[in-house]
Amino acid sequence: MHKNVAAPVWSAWGGPPDHPLWNATFSSAVPASLVAAFASSLASPVPLARAVWNIPAAPASISPSQPL
């Protein structure tokens, strides 16, 4: 049996369980350090500094169907 390295092995989502506002899925090809950094950023109490010009206009501009 061959392992499918593109298969999702870890995922997270935010918002209501029946209609999440966002999701992230990581395959086994993603380094564990990147998944750990992602999880750490979600748990951090430090506010995210953003300026008006670097906030996406719509979530549709970010493709959730593309694996990292």
Secondary structure, 3 states (H helix, E strand, C coil): CCCCCCCEEEEEEECCCCCCCEEEEEECCCCHHHHHHHHHHHHCCCCCCCCHHHCCCCHHHCCCCCCC
